[in-house]
Amino acid sequence: MTAISPDTAGLMEGANDTQLPCLRVQKGDQMFMECRTAIETGFGPTFFAHLTAAAEQFAAAKDPPKGEDK
């Protein structure tokens, strides 16, 4: 399973991959949520729960504290 994002395009095919419609329009669920069934089948629901918690921590670390700009 692979996922290409603007942050990882350099590791894959390159800049042209960031032109995919799913990368140009950043909306919808995160990739790991879209692939939940495959992830749980391959790694189990406990792993998916840990992945979800890690994603929430990552998102919180990227957001500036309320009332402050980045």
C-alpha positions in Angstrom: 0.0 0.0 0.0 1.4 3.4 -0.9 0.1 6.9 -0.7 1.5 9.9 -2.6 1.2 13.4 -1.1 3.0 16.7 -1.8 5.3 15.8 1.1 6.2 12.3 -0.3 6.1 12.9 -4.1 9.9 13.2 -4.3 10.2 9.6 -3.0 7.9 8.3 -5.7 7.5 9.3 -9.3 8.1 13.0 -8.8 6.4 16.3 -9.2 3.8 15.1 -11.7 2.2 12.9 -9.1 1.1 15.9 -7.2 -1.1 16.8 -10.1 -3.5 13.9 -9.4 -7.0 15.2 -8.7 -7.0 13.8 -5.2 -3.9 15.8 -4.4 -4.9 19.0 -6.1 -8.1 19.2 -4.2 -7.4 18.6 -0.5 -10.8 17.5 0.8 -12.4 14.4 2.1 -11.1 11.8 4.6 -7.5 11.2 5.2 -6.0 8.4 3.2 -5.7 6.0 6.2 -9.4 6.5 6.8 -10.2 5.7 3.2 -8.2 2.5 3.5 -9.5 1.5 6.9 -10.8 -1.9 5.8 -7.5 -2.8 4.1 -5.5 -1.6 7.1 -7.6 -3.5 9.6 -7.5 -6.6 7.4 -3.8 -6.6 7.1 -2.8 -5.3 10.5 -5.8 -5.6 12.8 -8.2 -3.1 14.5 -5.8 -2.5 17.4 -3.2 -1.2 14.9 -5.8 1.0 13.2 -6.7 2.5 16.6 -3.0 3.3 17.3 -2.8 4.8 13.8 -5.8 7.0 14.4 -4.4 8.2 17.7 -1.0 9.0 16.1 -2.8 10.9 13.3 -4.7 13.0 15.9 -1.5 13.8 17.7 0.2 14.8 14.5 -2.7 17.0 13.5 -2.8 18.7 16.9 1.0 19.4 16.8 0.6 21.1 13.4 -2.2 23.4 14.6 -1.2 26.6 16.3 -2.7 27.2 19.8 -6.0 28.9 19.8 -5.7 32.7 19.4 -2.3 32.4 17.7 -1.2 32.3 14.1 1.6 30.1 12.8 
